[in-house]
Amino acid sequence: MTRPIELWYWPTPNGWKVSIALEEMGLPYRMKPVNIGAGEQFAPAFQAISPNGRMPAIVDPDGPGGQPLSIFESGAILQYLGVKSGRFYPQDPRGKAEVDQWLFWQVGGLGPMAGQTHHFRQYAPAMIKDQRQLAYGVRRYTDETRRLYGVLDRRLADRDFVAGDYSIADMAIWPWILPEAQGQSLDEFPNLAAWAARVGARPGVVAGRAVGAALRRDLADSGKAAEAARRLLFGQRGR
């Protein structure tokens, strides 16, 4: 009997990538919350699994050779799950390369840039007194996110999914398309908008996106709890 994979998780775009993959692949899993607003990512037990102190991470009790295996970094997790399940990750070298390049594009480009956009637009106003300094960050990252949306829109002009058939590349990219939070309008990107709706309607995506929804705290709220969470999340934690 297959034992469930442990998913160390909080409901954010990077967490959703893995919960969506697990749902789409039909792999049994058990969610273990990592409350990043409360600093649980700094706990030694979690950092033994994720040395970078970031979620998501997984522990597969039935790893290669029947031995447990822990993996951190969402891109590496998606590749592992694709191989394990034999789904949504091509085995032929050409198809695999196609998926890998768009997976890495998300991990190295869209995720960091869109994440910074979200930070400067949603959270930084409560943290930065110099509005001129804030305005530069907002403009810099909003413009770069718009450029990346354009890359996707052009890519999707003649295809339904980013790398051939629906794959882990789509699962990685979809959670990061948050136009309102990132100062974008999908009216400018009709191919991207159609793809986002197409992927978002998949039952596995709906289920994966909903995992842990009740756990999430809006860090943009005022108050001491929100301020403490911001300090933990944005590098202001005491050493």
Secondary structure, 3 states (H helix, E strand, C coil): CCCCEEEEECCCHHHHHHHHHHHHHCCCEEEEECCCCCCHHHCHHHHCCCCCCCCCEEEECCCHHHCCEEEECHHHHHHHHHHHHCCCCCCCHHHHHHHHHHHHHHHHHHHHHHHHHHHHHHHHHHCCCCHHHHHHHHHHHHHHHHHHHHHHHHHHHHCCCCCCCCCHHHHHHHHHCCCCCCCCCHHHCHHHHHHHHHHHCCHHHHHHHHCCHHHCCCCCCCCHHHHHHHHHHCCCCCC
